[in-house]
Amino acid sequence: MQLDYNNAKNQPIPKTPQELSAERDKLRIALLCRLEDVLFHLFPAGYVDRRKFYIGNIRGDHGESLDVTLDGAEAGLWSDFATGEGGDIFDLWAAARGWDTRRDFPKLIAEITEWLGQAPEPAPRPNAPPKTPPMDDLGPHTGKWDYRDAQGNLIACVYRYDTPKGKEFRPLDVKARKRKAPDPRPLYNQPGIASASCVVLVEGEKCADALIAQKICATTAMNGANAPVEKTDWSPLQGKQIVIWPDNDAPGAAYASRVKDYLSSFGFTVDVVEVPPSKKEGWDAADAVDEGYDFIPILKAAFRGLRSDQAAPPASPMPIPHHSLREMLADTSPMPLDVIAPRVLTPCGFLVFGGAPKVGKSDFVLSWLMHMAAGVEFLGMRPPRPLRVFILQAEIQYHYLRERLLQLRIDPYIREAALDNLVMTPQLRMLLNEEGVERAAAAIHERFPTEKPDIIVVDPLRNVFDGGSPDAHENDNNAMLFFLQKRVEALRDAVNPDAGIVLVHHTSKTQKKALEEDPFRALSGAGSLRGYYTTGMLLYRPDESRSERNLYFELRNGDSIPFKVVDKKDGQWIEIDRSKQRIVRQDYSEKQDAERRRKHDVILQIIFDEATQGRVYTASQFAEVFENKSGLGGDRTIRNRLSVLASKSYVRYFQNATDYGLPKAARTKFGYLCVEDMDLQTLDGLKRVLPTHYKCPSDGVPLRVENPEDWNYHDDGDEP
């Protein structure tokens, strides 16, 4: 085949997946910097209220069913409560145009790039159109109350509707994006409860708001007197003095008695307000505020009834959550977002990052977490948004830490995006004991007073280790377990219970062969650490004469991640193509070479080449498409050859098609065909395909692959 070099040199060079990812990150940051302009460009009828942008729907109609967060770590994230749709700023732009984010990604990027280059300077906003409440079968809502957790994160909403049949209330589970009450049901005004010692429990949000406006901490269970006590999460009231103010009617009295009995059985301190007998039926806290009634005496009398000057009875523990198989299988709520995908660090997760001295742990961690703080992918590890990261650093003094940061060759736009999200201490000279936990928590609260950190890092573990006694050491499993539970977990609970923890740790001296067989056994205190952490990461230099390192992963949740070969080039960490590395390094050449095998069979090469163009096939589809092509013969001949190749494991199958943006394979029990080292062209670039199943050579049934990276052939020495 003759190449036209004159024409070829004028063609644009295809971008690598890394270049496409970097371009997307730059565009996302540029969009977030002008987020309000973007939103008014897409939806001129929208309006801004309390740092959120509202619009009726994705078509741009008036209303507030669809909202977009304007600032903070969740800037650009949107939800349409009417349809359950949501996503990031790219998804919103695509949905506004009627496009699919993945299928139409090139067109989406082109339009965004053009707009960013041509968008005028921000102009004064016209007067916002009047709010139009969202409509459903009950008409517009006449009231709305937000239920938030102690950190202020939205959990659920309750809408009130005044209908011809009377008032009705409908809840919305914000996290699940469903018109239902969350399970368990939250209490109202949790941010106020967190800082209060005395709380008034009333019936309904209207009564709670009336008391809150009078500087009295009040709350209500979702659905008021109709709230099922067993399905409500009462834990925010633990340790508080609680007074119940019921409505002045029979249902109110029954509700107060039911809640008091239930909470008292768990050791809560509870009493009930005595409503003056002269008050009308149904009289409540909101009526008291509206009529200017002096209700302070009846509240004081109720709180005095708690006998706070006497010893409280011992508290019974709250019940342990439990779920039947039926309940769990029926639960269709979405999985929580990974703090770092894919499952590298999950909410409440515990990651230990290990390596030998001088292997580059601290440098790697700084580069990695700077990318996470900017919301940018790093070596295949992806944050869902810019993360807030606090590093308790106990090894490098201030001036040398600053010098090391300046030496990192990080793209300016990444550095800019991470400036306020990544916070670190200079060399700490303290143990993470009880006092150390308090000091560390105070420092983190000072830096992140409102938005809590997503990741708390300790680097290195050895320098702050406290095992509970003077002679405790990190190789003592009991001492290590004490440190993890009583020190690190205590710090997380004091700062953000949902935060991910990263501990930077060293490896002990281990023989090279043993380390390569099981890298994570080399961690000091490995027994307790491996039983405790959700993720292990380990940086290891297999050849001291070379700069390349192996990066290993051990996940408790999710699919395994193959180890990566990484290196630091020109101040930046990069991943090295292992297939190319085998050609350069002879010690890797003993591994089975897929290219050598493919050249002996046209079918294997076609499957491999077609995947790079984004095309995959089932066995039947392949036989139909390539019948009498490339010298392969007829349909039956191709099927027979595929059967032989599959029996010898030169051809395997993958059934997780959705992971690659593909439809599920139809009319086959095996799945799509794949060969060793096969890369599939997806909307996000080339993606390595790993088999999930293989054909049993003895009985021909599909069996699950135990190690997708290990291709064991069954050819008895014969070439395919």
N, C-alpha and C positions, 0 to 999 in steps of 0.2 A: 504494500500500500504506500503510495507516494504522498508525503506530507507537503502541504503548501506553507512553507515557513514564512513567506512574506505576509500571508493573511493571518497566520497563527500569532505572529508577534503583535498584531493589532488587537487581538481579542483580550478581554479582561481576564485576569488570572482568578480562578474560583477561590473564594475565601475559605479558610480552614474553619472547623468548628470553634476553635479558640477565638479566631478573629470575629466570627459572627456573634459569639457570646459577649465579647468585649464591646462590640458595636451596640448590641442590645442594652448592655449595662449603661453605656454612655447616654444613649437616647432616653432610657428610663430616668436617669438623674436629671437630664435636661428638661424632661417633661415635668418632673416633680418640682423643679425650681420655678416653673411657671404654671403650676397646677391650676390655679383659678382661671388663667387665660385659656388653658386647654379646655376646661370644662365649659366655659361660656362659648368657646368656639364650637364645641360639639352640641351643646344644649343651650341656645340663647334664652330659653324661657325659664332656666333654672334660677335658683337664688341661694344665698349663703346665710346661714343662721347658726350661731354658736359653733363656729369653726367646722361646720359641715356644709356640703353642697347638696341641695335637694332638687329632684325633678320627678315628675310623675311616673315615667317609665323610660325604657331604652329608646322609644320613638321620640322622646323630647316633649311630651305633653306636660301641662301644668300638674303639680302635685308634689308629694313627698314620699312616695313609696320607695323610690330609689335614692340612696344617699351615698356620698363619697366623703371619706375622711380627708381633711385638708392638711393636717400637719401631724407631727409626731412620727413614731416608728411605723404607723399604719397608713401614712399618707398615700393616697392613690388607690387604696382598697375600697371596693364598693359592694353593695348588696341591694338587690331588688327583693323586698320582702313579699311582694305579690307573686313573684314567679320562682323565687328561690335561687335565681342566678346571682353571680358575683365573680370577683376576680381582681386582677390588678389593672393598672392604667392601660396596658396593651389590650387586655380583654375588653375593657370598656370602649376603647376607640374602635376595635373590630366590631363589637356588637352594635355600636351606633351606626356603622356602615353596612351592617348585615353580612359581615364576613366571618369566616372561621379563623381563629387566631393562628392555628397551625397550618391549615391549607393555604391561607392567603397571606402568610407571614411576609414574603417578599414585597407584596403590594402594600401591606400595612407599613412596613419599614420605610418604603419609598415615600408614601404620603406624609408620614410623620417627619421624615427628614426634610421634605419640601416645606412643610408648614413651619418647622423650627427655623428654616433659613429665610422665610418670607414674613413670619408673623410680625405685626407692628408692635410698637411699645404699648404697654398696658394703658387702656383708656379708662376714664372714670366710668363706674358702673351705673347704668340706669337704675331708677327705683325698682326694687325687687317686686315682682308681681305678687299679689296676695296669695297666701298659702291656700292650697286646695287639698283638704284632707283626702287620704286614699279611700277609694270606694270599694265596697264589696256588697254582698247580698243584703246587708243591714243598712246600707247607705253610708254617709260620711260619719266618721267617729267624732264624738263630742268631748272626748278626754283621752289622754295618753300618759302613762307613767312608765318610767324606765327603772328596771331593777339592775343594780350594779353590784359587783363584788367589792370587797374591802379596798382593793386597789383602784376602783373606779371603772373597771372594765364592764361593758354592757353584757348582761346575761340574757335578759328577757324584757319584753314590753307587754303592758296590759292596755287594751283599748276599750273605751266605754262607748256604747251606742244607745241613744234614746230612741226607742221604737214605739209604735202604737201600743204594743203589749207591755211596755215598761222598759226599764234600763237593762242592758245586757253587757257582759264583759267577755272579751276574747283575748287570750294570751298569745304571745308569739315567742317561740324559742329562737333566740337570735343565732346561737351557735349552730343549731341544727337547721335553721331557716325553715321552720315548720310552724303552722298555726296550731300550736299545742303548748301546754305548760311543760317546762323542763322537768326532768327527773334526776334528783330531787328538786322540789320547788324552793326557790330562794326566798329569803326575807327582804323586805324593802328597806332602803336607806342603810345598807351595810357600811359605807364609808363613815357615816355618823356613828353607828354602833361601835365601830372599832375603837374609837377614842373616848367612849362614854363608859361610866361605871353604873349608871342607872338608866333603864330603858322602859318606855311606856309602850305596851302592845295594844293596838287598837284594831278596829274592824274597817279595813279599807284604806286606800291610798289618800283619799280626800281628807280623812281624819288625821292621818299621819302628817300630811303636808301642813295642816292647820296648826298642829303642835310644833312642828319643826320651825314654822315661821315665828313662833313665840320663844325660840331658843331652847326648846325642850326636845331631847332625843326621843324620837318615836319611830315605830316600825309597824308593819302589818304582814301577816302571811298572805300569800297570793290566794284570792277568792274570799278573803275576810272570814266571816262566820262559817262559810261553807268549805273552808280549807281543810283538807284531810291531814290531821296532825302527823300521821305516820309517814306521809309522803313529803313533808316539809323539812328542810335542813335547818334545824334550830341551833347548830353548833356556834354561829356567831354570838349567841347569847350566853355561852358558857362563861362563868365567872362574873356575870352582871347581876345586879338587882333588878328584877322584872316586876312591873305592875301592869295588870291587864285592865284596860278601860273598855268594857263592852258597851254595845248599844243598849238602851234602856227598853229591852223587850225580851220575850221568852227565848227566842233563838240566841240572842246575845248572852243571856245568863247561862244557857246550856253550853255555848261555845267556851265561855270563860272557865266554867267548871271542868270541861273536857281538857282544855289546854293546861290548866293548872295541875290537874291530876297527872297528866302525861309528863310534863316537865319536872314536876316534883319527884316522880319515880326515878328520875335520873340525877337527882341531887341539885336541881336548879332552885334558886331562891325566888319564889313567886308569891304574889298576893293580888287581890282584886280590888279595884276602886268601888266604894259604896256610892252609888248614884243617889242623889237626893230624891226622896219619894215624891216631891212635888213636881218633878220634871215629867214632860209628856212622854208618851210611848214612842220609842225610836230615837229619843234624844241621845246625841253622841258628842264626841270631842269637837267636831267641826261646828255643831250647833252652839257649844259652849263658847268657842272663840267668836263666832258671828254675833252672839248676843252680849258679848262683853262680860260674861259670867266669870267671877273670881274662882277658878278651879284649883288654884294652888293649894288651898287647905285640904281638899279631898285627896290630892296626890300625896301631900306630905303625910297625911294620916295613913295612906296605904303603904308608903315606904317605911313608916315607923312600925307598921304591922309586920314587917319582915324580920324584926328583932335582930337588926344588923349588929347590935352590941353583944349578941350571944353567939356562941360557936355554932357554925352551920353543921348540919349532919353530913357525914361523909358522902361525897358524890359518887353515884354509880356511873360506870363507864357508858359512853354512848354506844348504841348497838353497832355491831360490825356489819358493813354492807355485805349482802349475799345475793346471788342471782342464779336462777335455774338455767339449765341449758335452753329451755324454751324461750326464756326472756332474753338471753344473750343472742340467740339466733334470730329473734324477731327484731332486734335492735338494728335499725338502718341508719343511725346517726353517723356523720362523717368521722373519719379518723382525725385526730388532732394533727396539725401541721408539724412537721419535723422542725426543730430549731435549726439543725443543719441536715440537709438531705444528701443522699438517701439513707435515712435512719442512722446517720453518723452520731447525731446527738438529738435525743427526743425530749419533750417536755418532762421535767423532773428527772432527766437522765443523768448518768454518771459516767464520764469518759476519763480514762487514764491514758496519758500520752507518754510513752517511755522511750528511752534510748541511752546508749552509753555516753560517758563524758566526751565532750568535743565532737559529737556526731552532728551537732547543729540544732539541738532541740529548741533552745530559746529563740534563735533566729527564725527557725521554721514556724514556731508558734506565733511570733510577732507578725510575720508575713500573712499567715493563715487568718489570724483574727482581725488584722486590718482589712482584709477582703470581706470577712463576715460583717464587720462593722459598717462597711460601705454597701453591703447588700450585693456583693459581686462573687461569682463562682471562683473557686480556687482548687485546682487539681481535681475537678469533678465533684467537689463538695459545694452544695448550693444552700444559701440562706433564703428564706421566703421573702425577706425584706431586710433593710439595714438593721443590724442587731446592736443592742446596747451591751457592752462588754466591760467588765471590771477585772483587772489583773492584780492580784496580790503577789507582787514580785519580790522575792527575797534573796536575790543573788547578785544583781548588777547595780552598782551605785549610779546616782542620778546622771552625772556628766557622761559616763560611759554608756548608759542606757540611751541618752539623747544622741550620742555619737552613733550608736548602732542603728537607731531609727533613721538617722540621716543617710546612712550608708545603704539602706534598703532601696532598691530600684523599683519603686512602686509608681504606677501611672499617676500623674497628677490628679486626674479626676477621681481616682480611688482614694487617694490621700485626702482630698478635699471632702469627700462624702463621709469619711471616717473621723474627721477632726474632733467632733464632740461626742461621738458614740463610743470611742475606745479610750478608756481611762486606766492608768496603771500607777502603781506606787514605785518609788525608787527602792533600793535594797531595804527590806524590812529586817529589823533586828529584834524579833519577838517570836514567841511560840504561839501557836493557835490554841491556847488554852481558854478557860472561861473568860478571862480578861481580854485575851487576844480576839476572841469572837466578838465581844462587845465593841472593841475598838475598830475592828474591821467593818462591822455592820454600821457603825456610826459614820465611817468614812464613805461607805457606799451610799448611805442615805443622803449624805451631804452632796454627793455628785449627782445622784439620781433621786431628787426629792419627790417627784410625782410619778414619772414613768420608771418602773422598776427595771433592773438589768435583766437581760435574757440569759447571759452567761457569766458565771463567776469562776475565775481561774486562780489556781494556786501554783506558783512556779518558783522553785521546785518544792515538792512535798517534804523532802528531807529537812530543809532549813526551818520549817515551822512545825514539825511533827511533835505532837504531844500524846503519849500513850496512856496518860492517867497516873503514872508513877515515875519516880526519878530514874529507875533502872529499866524502863520500857524502851524497846527499840523497834524499828520498822520491820524487822524480819520476824518479830513475834506476832503471830496471827491474831492473838487476843488483843494485843496492844494496837495493831492496825485497825481491827474492827472497832475498838473503842474510839480511835481517832476519827474514823469515817462516820460513825453514828452520833457520837457525842460532841464532836467539834465541827466537822464539815457540814453535816446535816443541820446542826444547830444554827450555823451561819446562814445556810440557805433559808431555813424557816424564818429567821429574823429579817431577811431581806426580801425574798420572793420565793414562795414554796414551789412555783412552777419553773424556776430557773434551771438551766442546765449547768452542771459542774464539770470543769476540766481540771484534772490534777496532772501536773508535769512531774514525771518520776524518772529515776535512773534504773538501769538494769544492772544486775550483778554479773560477775565474771562467769561465763558459761562457755563450754566447748562449742566451737563453730557448728559442728554437725548437729548437736543437740538443739542449738538455737534455731537452726534452719528447719529442723523437724517440728518444733513447737516454740515459736519466738516468744510467746507471752509467759512461758515458764521462767524467763530470765528476769522478770520484774521482781524487785525486792518485795517481800511480803505477798508473793503471788497468790498464795492460798486464799487469803481473805480478799485481796483485790479482785481476783477473777470471779470469786463467788458473789461479789458485790456490784461490780460495775456493769453497766449496760453496753459499753463499748470500750474496746481496747485498741489503741493505735501505737505502733512501734516503728521507730526509725532505726535502720540497721545498715551498716556499711559492710557488705560481704567481702570486699577486697580493699584492704587499707591502702593499696597502691593506686587506687582509682577514686574519683570523686563521687561516683554514683552511689545512691542509697536505695535500699528497698523500704517501701512504706507498707506495713502490714495492717490489716484490719481484723478485728474479732467482734462480731455483733451478736447481741442476745436476741434482738428483734429484727426481722426483715431478712432479705436475701443476703448471702455472703458477698463481700466485695473482694475481687481478686487483688493481690498485692500489686503495687505500682513501683516502677523504677523511676526515681526522681533525682534531679541534680540541680545545683545552683549555678546558673550561667549569667554573667554580667549583673549579678546582684538580684536575680529573679529566680524563683523556684519553678522548674518546668518538669513535665512528665516526658520520659523517654519512651519512644516506641519500642516495645520489647521485641517485636519481630525483627526490626532493623538491628537492634542491639545484638541479637544472636549471630548476625553475620560478622559483626565487629569483634565480639568476644567469643573466643572458642570454647570457654567453659560453659556457655549456654547452647552450643551447637548440638549437644547430645539430645536435646529435646526434640520430639518428633516434629518434622518440618512439613507443614501442610502444602506449601507450594510444590515441593518435590513430588508429593503424591498426586496433586491435581494434574500435573502435566501428563500423567499416564492415563488419565481418563477425561474425555471431553465433557462428560456430564458434570463432573465435579467443578471443572473450570467455568462452565456456563452458569451453574448455580452461584458460584462465587462472584462472577462478573455482573450477573443480573442484579444481585443484591446491591452492588455499589451504585446502580442506577435507580434503586428504590423499588425493585420488583422481586417478589418472592412467590413461590408456588407450592401447592400440594403436589403429591405424586401424580394424581390424575391430571391436574392442570398442566404440569410440566410436559407430560406425554402428549397432550393435545396440542400445546403451543409449539413444540419442537419436533413434531412428527415430520420425518423426511427432511430435516434441516441439519446442517453441520455433519452430515454423514451418519446420523444417529439411527436411521431406519424408521420402521413404522411404530405405531402406537404400542403394540404388544411387545416389540423388541425393547423399547425404552422402559416400559414397566418392568420387564424381567430384569433388565440391567440395574434399575433403581433398587429392586428387591435384593439383588446380590450385594450391592454397595451398602444398603442399609443393614443387612445381616452381618456384614463385616465391619459395621460402624464407621465407614467412610462418609456415609450420609446419616445425619441424625435429624431430630425434629424439635421445633419449639412451639408450645401451645399458649404462651403468654403474649399473644399478638398485640393486645391493647397497650402493653408496655412500650411498643414501638410505633404506636399510632396506626395500627392495622386492624381491619375487621377480623373477627373470629373466623378461623378456617372452617369452611362448610364441607359437608359430605366426606369427612375423614375422621378416623379415630386417632390418627397419629399427629396431625398438625402440619405446619409448613416445613419445607426442607431446609436444612442448613449444613454447612461444612465447616471444618476447622478454620479459625481465624477469619470468619466471614464478617464483613462490615456492611451494615444496611444504611442506605442514604435516607435520612428522615428530615423533617422540617427543621430539626435542630442540628443538622449535620450528620456525619457518619457516626454510627453507633454499633459497637461490637455486639454480635448476636451470640448468645450462649444457649446451648440446647437444653431443653427440659426433659426430653424423652428419647429413648433409643429403641430399636427393634431387637427383641430377644432372639439370638441366633438359633435357639433350640425349638421354640414354639411360635415365633413370629408375632407375639403380642407386644404392645407398647409398654415399656417400663420406664419409671422415673430415673433420671440421671442423678447420681449421688454427688458427683463433683463435675460441674459443667466445664471446668478448665482442663480436666484430664481426659484426653481422647485415647482410650484403649481400643486397639484394633484387633479384629478376630480373623486375620487372613492366613494364619498358619504359615507365614513366611512368604506368601505369594503377593505380588503387586495387584492392585485392583484392576 
